[in-house]
Amino acid sequence: MVTCTQTLSGTTLTVDGKEAGLGDESQVHIVLSATAQCINPGDHHPKAANKESLNAAGDFPVQNGQALFQLSVTASFQPECSPPMSVIFTDVSACDTEHGVCCSF
């Protein structure tokens, strides 16, 4: 079972999580994926240039049958996504690729 929380700081999304029920495994491989979008004040969907897919991955140790993890992705748009525009993240998921369990937002 995987539980996660997400936090947003500027253009950086961070997902903290815990996976339990891992038994004697030594580590887990977690992949974070998300889509960043630069949205205008009218909540209009972005054009292709204002959207980017982001990924981060890492291996995390298992202790007492559970693993704690933290992964971050940062959106970078050219030109920059500056006020009154804002960055939102959609299709966010953190998955243990070996066990096929995920948390999604």
Secondary structure as UniProt FT lines:
FT   STRAND          2..9
FT   TURN            10..11
FT   STRAND          12..20
FT   TURN            23..24
FT   STRAND          27..39
FT   TURN            41..42
FT   HELIX           48..50
FT   STRAND          51..61
FT   TURN            64..65
FT   STRAND          66..74
FT   TURN            83..84
FT   STRAND          86..96
FT   TURN            97..100
FT   STRAND          101..104
//
